[in-house]
Amino acid sequence: MKLLTFIFLLILFPAAAYCGSKVKLGVDVLIAEEFELIKGKNIGIITHYPSISSTMERDVDLILKKGGNIKAIFVPEHGLWGAETAGSDLNEEFYKEIPVFPLYKTKKENSFSHFKECDMIIYHLQDIGTRFYTYISTLYEVLNEAKKYGKKVIILDRPNPISFLKIQGKVLEPKFSSFIGIAPIPIIHGMTVGEIASYMNKELGINSDIKIVKMRHYNRRRDYFETKNIWLNTSPNIPSVDTIFLYPGIGLVGETNLSVGIGTTRPFEFVGAPYIDPLKLEGALNLLKFSDVYFKAAYFIPAHGKYKSIRCGGVQIIILNRLHLKPVKIGLYLISTIKKLYPDDFKWEEKNGKYQFDLAMGSDAVRKAIDEGTKTGEIIKSWDKELYEFKRIRQKYLLYR
C-alpha cells in the first residue's frame, strides 16, 4: 500500500507543478536562454500591441535593453498599437526612432522590400486561433518573402487561447484562398503560430529557413487564463478573451447582412438587424436547446459600422460552458434560423463579385446547402472525413503534447 502511495505521489506532484507553473512565452525564452540567435544581427521584427513578455514588457524594449539591434519593425492589420479598425490602410511611423512598416493592404509590398536590410526576421504576433483572423495570413506571406530574400525567420511562440476547443469548421478549399483564409486548415485548427508556421512551411511547400522558440510549461488542453499571462486586445473588436470564443462562428455571421455587434461594447456577442423581432428569434433559437450558450432577446444600436445609429433587434449570446463551446455550429444555426424566419430580408454579402461568407468559410458548399434548406447538423457532419485527415497531418507539427 505504501509503495502504491509513493508511486501515486511521484506521478501526481510533478504533474501538479507543471500545471501550476506560469507559462514562459517564446519571447521570455529568447531573452533568457537563446539570445545568441539574434546577438550582433540586424533584426526585423513583426510585432504589435499584445506582443509582450510574461512580465508585460514589450518585445522590442526587451531586445533593445539586451543590446539587440532592431533595424525595422513590421506590423499586421490593426497596426502597432492594435487601434486601427478592420480593413484600414496603415501609415508608416516610428517607435523609438525605429521605422515601422505595415504588412497590410496597399503598402505591404514596399514594406517587404525592407527585409533585405535585415539579417533575420522575428515573427511575434498573438493570434486567436481562427483561420480567417488575418495574422496567420501575414505569417504565410512573411515565410514566402523571407525565402525570397534569403532571410531566416524566428517565430516566438505564444498560446493559442482556444486550443482546447474541438477542431471545427470546414477545411478551406484552395480555390477559396484569400487573405482571410490562406491555408487548407479548419476554421478552428487548435495550433499555435509556431505549429502553424511549421505546417505551412512544409505542407504548402514554402521551405523557408525557420526556427521556432518554444514556450515552456505550455499545455494546449488548458484555458488561456491558466497560463497565468496577461491578455491584451489583439484588435479593436476583440476586447477580451471571452470574445475570442464566439468569434470563429459569429465572424461567419458577420459576412451576411446581419450585424454582429461591431460598434457596440459587445462585438460578436450581439447578432441582429433592423428587421428582426428579438423575442421571436430568442424563442426559435432556445428551442434548439444548446448546452453551451443561451440566447437572450436584445436591442442594440451600433455607433459605427453596419447599421450605424439604427436600432437592431436580435439576441445576445450568453456563454454557459466555455470548455465545450462549438462556435461554428452556433454561427451556422443562427444564420439558418434567421434565414427561415426572415427569408425576404436575410441576404449574403457580396464584394467584388464574391460572397464574403464563402471566403471566410473556405467553400461555397455551405452557403449553397443553407440556401437549399439542408439541415445544419448534416452540413456539419459532412466535414468529418476532411477534419479527420487534417488531424492526422497536424500531428506531425504539434510541439506541445
C-alpha positions in Angstrom: 0.0 0.0 0.0 2.9 2.4 0.9 4.6 1.6 -2.4 1.4 2.4 -4.3 1.0 5.7 -2.4 4.6 6.6 -3.2 4.2 5.9 -6.9 0.9 7.9 -6.9 2.7 11.0 -5.3 5.6 10.7 -7.6 3.3 10.9 -10.6 1.0 13.5 -9.1 3.3 16.2 -7.9 5.4 16.7 -11.0 2.2 16.9 -13.0 0.7 19.4 -10.5 3.8 21.5 -10.6 3.7 21.5 -14.3 0.1 22.5 -14.5 0.6 25.3 -11.9 3.7 26.8 -13.5 3.4 30.1 -15.2 3.9 29.6 -19.0 7.2 31.0 -20.2 6.4 32.6 -23.6 8.7 32.3 -26.6 9.9 35.9 -26.1 10.8 35.0 -22.5 12.9 32.0 -23.7 14.6 34.1 -26.4 15.7 36.8 -23.9 16.7 34.4 -21.1 18.1 31.4 -22.9 18.5 31.8 -26.7 19.6 35.4 -27.2 22.7 34.2 -29.1 20.3 33.5 -32.0 20.0 37.3 -32.7 23.1 38.7 -31.0 25.0 41.0 -33.3 22.4 40.7 -36.1 20.3 43.4 -37.8 16.8 42.4 -36.9 13.4 43.0 -38.5 10.6 42.2 -36.1 6.9 41.6 -36.8 5.1 42.7 -33.7 2.0 44.5 -32.3 0.4 45.7 -29.1 -0.1 42.3 -27.4 3.5 41.1 -28.1 4.6 41.3 -24.5 6.6 39.1 -22.2 5.2 37.3 -19.2 6.4 40.3 -17.2 4.3 42.6 -19.5 7.3 44.2 -21.2 7.2 44.9 -24.9 9.3 42.6 -27.1 11.1 45.5 -28.8 12.0 47.1 -25.5 13.4 43.8 -24.1 15.5 43.2 -27.2 16.9 46.7 -27.2 17.6 46.5 -23.4 19.6 43.3 -24.0 21.7 45.0 -26.7 19.9 43.7 -29.8 19.9 45.8 -32.9 16.4 46.2 -34.4 16.6 47.6 -37.9 12.9 47.7 -38.7 9.5 47.0 -37.1 6.8 45.5 -39.2 3.1 45.4 -38.2 0.0 43.4 -39.3 -3.6 44.5 -39.7 -4.7 46.9 -36.9 -1.2 48.4 -36.6 1.4 48.6 -33.9 -1.0 49.6 -31.2 -3.9 47.4 -32.3 -6.1 50.6 -32.6 -6.9 50.7 -36.4 -10.2 49.3 -37.5 -10.5 46.2 -39.6 -9.6 46.8 -43.3 -8.0 50.2 -42.6 -4.9 51.1 -44.6 -1.9 51.7 -42.3 0.6 54.5 -42.3 4.4 54.2 -41.8 5.5 55.6 -38.4 8.4 55.3 -35.9 8.8 53.6 -32.5 11.8 54.9 -30.5 13.4 56.1 -33.8 12.9 52.7 -35.4 10.9 52.8 -38.6 7.6 50.9 -38.6 6.3 49.4 -41.8 2.8 48.0 -42.4 2.4 44.4 -43.8 -1.2 45.0 -44.7 -3.1 46.3 -47.8 -1.5 48.8 -50.2 1.9 49.4 -48.6 2.9 45.9 -47.8 4.8 45.2 -51.0 7.1 48.1 -50.3 7.4 47.1 -46.7 8.5 43.6 -47.5 11.4 45.1 -49.6 12.9 46.3 -46.3 13.6 42.6 -45.4 16.8 42.9 -47.5 18.2 45.4 -44.9 17.8 42.8 -42.1 19.9 39.7 -41.3 16.9 37.9 -39.9 13.2 38.3 -39.2 11.4 37.7 -35.9 7.7 36.9 -36.0 5.9 37.6 -32.7 2.2 38.1 -33.0 -0.6 37.0 -30.7 -3.1 35.0 -32.8 -6.6 34.0 -31.7 -6.8 30.5 -33.2 -9.2 31.3 -36.0 -8.3 30.7 -39.7 -9.9 33.9 -41.0 -8.2 36.2 -38.5 -5.5 37.6 -40.7 -2.4 37.2 -38.6 -1.6 33.7 -39.9 -2.1 35.1 -43.4 0.6 37.6 -42.6 2.8 34.7 -41.3 2.3 32.9 -44.6 3.4 36.0 -46.5 6.4 36.5 -44.2 7.6 33.0 -44.7 7.4 33.4 -48.5 9.1 36.9 -48.5 11.8 35.7 -46.2 12.5 32.8 -48.6 12.7 35.3 -51.5 15.2 37.5 -49.7 17.2 34.6 -48.1 16.4 35.5 -44.5 15.9 33.2 -41.5 12.6 33.6 -39.6 12.5 33.1 -35.9 9.0 32.5 -34.5 8.5 33.4 -30.9 5.6 31.1 -29.9 2.6 32.2 -27.9 -0.5 30.4 -26.6 -3.5 29.7 -28.8 -6.3 30.9 -26.5 -8.8 28.4 -27.9 -6.5 25.5 -28.5 -8.6 23.3 -26.1 -11.8 23.6 -28.2 -12.7 20.8 -30.5 -11.4 21.4 -34.1 -14.3 22.8 -36.0 -15.3 24.1 -39.4 -14.8 23.1 -43.0 -11.2 22.8 -44.2 -10.5 25.6 -46.7 -10.6 24.6 -50.4 -7.6 26.1 -52.3 -9.8 27.9 -54.8 -11.2 30.0 -52.0 -7.9 31.0 -50.7 -7.7 34.7 -49.8 -6.1 36.9 -47.1 -9.0 35.9 -44.8 -8.2 32.3 -45.4 -4.8 31.4 -46.7 -4.2 27.7 -45.8 -6.1 24.5 -46.1 -7.0 24.2 -42.4 -10.3 24.3 -40.5 -11.7 27.4 -39.0 -10.7 26.3 -35.5 -7.3 24.5 -36.0 -6.0 24.2 -32.5 -2.4 25.1 -33.3 0.0 27.7 -32.0 1.6 30.1 -34.5 4.8 28.1 -34.3 3.0 24.9 -35.2 1.1 26.7 -38.0 4.4 28.0 -39.3 5.8 24.5 -39.5 2.7 23.2 -41.1 2.5 25.9 -43.8 6.3 25.8 -44.4 6.2 22.1 -45.2 2.7 21.3 -46.4 2.5 24.3 -48.7 6.0 23.9 -50.0 7.4 27.2 -48.8 10.6 25.7 -47.4 11.8 28.9 -45.7 14.5 28.7 -43.1 12.7 28.9 -39.8 13.4 28.5 -36.1 10.7 28.2 -33.5 11.4 29.4 -30.0 9.1 27.2 -28.0 7.2 28.1 -24.8 7.9 26.3 -21.5 5.2 24.7 -19.4 2.5 25.2 -22.1 -0.4 22.7 -22.1 -2.7 23.0 -25.2 -5.6 21.5 -23.2 -5.8 24.4 -20.7 -7.6 27.7 -20.7 -5.6 30.8 -21.6 -6.1 32.1 -18.0 -4.2 29.1 -16.7 -1.1 30.2 -18.5 -1.0 33.0 -15.8 -0.2 35.5 -18.5 -2.0 38.8 -19.1 -4.2 39.2 -22.2 -4.1 42.4 -24.2 -6.6 43.2 -27.1 -5.4 41.8 -30.4 -7.7 44.3 -32.3 -10.4 46.9 -31.6 -13.3 44.3 -31.8 -11.6 41.7 -29.7 -11.8 43.4 -26.4 -11.5 40.3 -24.2 -10.6 36.6 -24.1 -14.4 35.8 -24.0 -14.9 37.5 -27.4 -12.4 35.1 -28.9 -14.6 32.0 -28.1 -17.5 33.3 -30.1 -15.6 34.9 -32.9 -15.0 31.7 -35.1 -18.7 31.3 -35.5 -20.1 34.8 -35.2 -17.4 36.1 -37.5 -19.1 34.0 -40.2 -22.5 35.6 -39.4 -20.9 39.0 -40.0 -20.5 38.1 -43.7 -24.2 38.4 -44.2 -26.5 41.5 -43.8 -26.7 40.8 -40.1 -24.9 43.0 -37.5 -22.6 41.1 -35.1 -22.5 44.0 -32.6 -19.5 45.8 -34.1 -19.9 49.4 -33.0 -21.2 48.3 -29.6 -19.5 47.4 -26.4 -20.2 43.7 -27.1 -18.8 42.8 -30.5 -19.5 39.2 -31.6 -21.9 38.7 -28.7 -24.8 40.6 -30.3 -26.4 39.4 -33.5 -29.3 41.2 -35.1 -30.8 43.5 -37.8 -33.5 46.2 -38.0 -35.9 43.7 -39.4 -35.7 41.1 -36.5 -38.2 40.7 -33.7 -35.9 39.8 -30.7 -38.5 37.8 -28.7 -39.3 35.7 -31.8 -35.7 35.0 -32.5 -34.9 34.2 -28.9 -37.7 31.7 -28.8 -36.7 29.9 -32.0 -33.0 29.7 -31.0 -33.6 28.4 -27.5 -35.9 25.7 -28.8 -32.7 24.2 -30.2 -31.5 23.6 -26.6 -27.8 24.4 -26.9 -26.0 23.3 -23.8 -23.1 25.7 -24.3 -24.9 29.0 -24.9 -28.2 30.8 -24.1 -29.8 33.4 -26.4 -31.3 36.5 -24.8 -33.6 38.9 -26.7 -31.9 42.3 -27.1 -31.9 45.6 -28.9 -28.7 47.3 -29.8 -27.6 50.4 -31.7 -24.2 50.3 -33.4 -22.2 53.5 -33.1 -20.3 52.7 -36.3 -20.1 50.0 -38.9 -23.1 48.1 -40.3 -26.5 49.7 -39.3 -24.7 52.7 -37.7 -27.2 54.6 -35.5 -30.0 52.2 -36.4 -31.8 50.2 -33.7 -31.3 46.4 -34.4 -33.4 43.7 -32.9 -31.7 40.4 -32.1 -30.1 38.4 -29.4 -27.2 38.5 -27.1 -25.2 35.2 -26.9 -24.5 34.2 -23.3 -21.7 31.6 -22.9 -22.7 28.8 -20.4 -19.9 26.3 -21.0 -16.7 27.7 -22.5 -14.8 24.4 -22.4 -17.2 22.6 -24.7 -18.3 25.6 -26.9 -19.0 24.9 -30.5 -19.0 28.5 -32.1 -19.0 27.4 -35.7 -22.1 25.3 -35.1 -23.7 28.2 -33.2 -23.0 30.6 -36.1 -24.5 28.3 -38.7 -27.7 27.7 -36.7 -28.0 31.5 -36.2 -27.8 32.0 -40.0 -30.2 29.2 -40.9 -32.7 30.1 -38.2 -32.8 33.8 -39.2 -33.0 32.9 -42.9 -36.0 30.7 -42.2 -37.7 33.3 -40.1 -37.0 36.2 -42.5 -36.5 34.7 -46.0 -37.2 38.0 -47.8 -34.9 40.1 -45.6 -31.8 38.0 -45.0 -29.0 38.4 -47.5 -25.5 37.1 -48.1 -22.9 39.9 -48.5 -21.1 40.3 -51.8 -17.9 42.2 -52.6 -16.1 42.4 -55.9 -18.4 39.6 -57.2 -17.6 37.2 -54.4 -19.6 36.1 -51.4 -17.6 37.0 -48.3 -19.1 34.1 -46.4 -17.6 31.7 -48.9 -14.1 33.2 -48.4 -14.5 33.0 -44.6 -15.9 29.5 -44.7 -13.4 28.4 -47.3 -16.0 26.9 -49.6 -19.3 27.8 -51.4 -20.8 24.4 -50.5 -22.1 25.6 -47.1 -23.8 28.7 -48.4 -25.5 26.7 -51.1 -26.5 23.9 -48.7 -28.2 26.5 -46.4 -30.0 28.1 -49.4 -31.2 24.6 -50.4 -32.6 24.0 -46.9 -30.1 21.3 -45.9 -30.3 20.6 -42.1 -27.4 22.3 -40.3 -26.5 19.1 -38.5 -26.0 17.4 -41.8 -23.8 20.2 -43.1 -21.5 19.9 -40.1 -21.4 16.1 -40.3 -20.3 16.4 -43.9 -16.9 17.7 -42.8 -16.0 14.7 -40.6 -13.7 13.0 -43.2 -11.7 16.1 -44.0 -11.3 17.0 -40.4 -10.0 13.5 -39.6 -7.5 13.8 -42.4 -6.4 17.3 -41.2 -5.9 16.0 -37.6 -3.7 13.1 -39.0 -1.5 15.6 -40.8 -1.5 18.1 -38.0 0.0 15.5 -35.6 3.4 15.9 -37.3 3.7 19.6 -36.4 2.4 19.7 -32.8 5.2 21.0 -30.5 3.2 20.6 -27.2 1.7 17.2 -26.3 
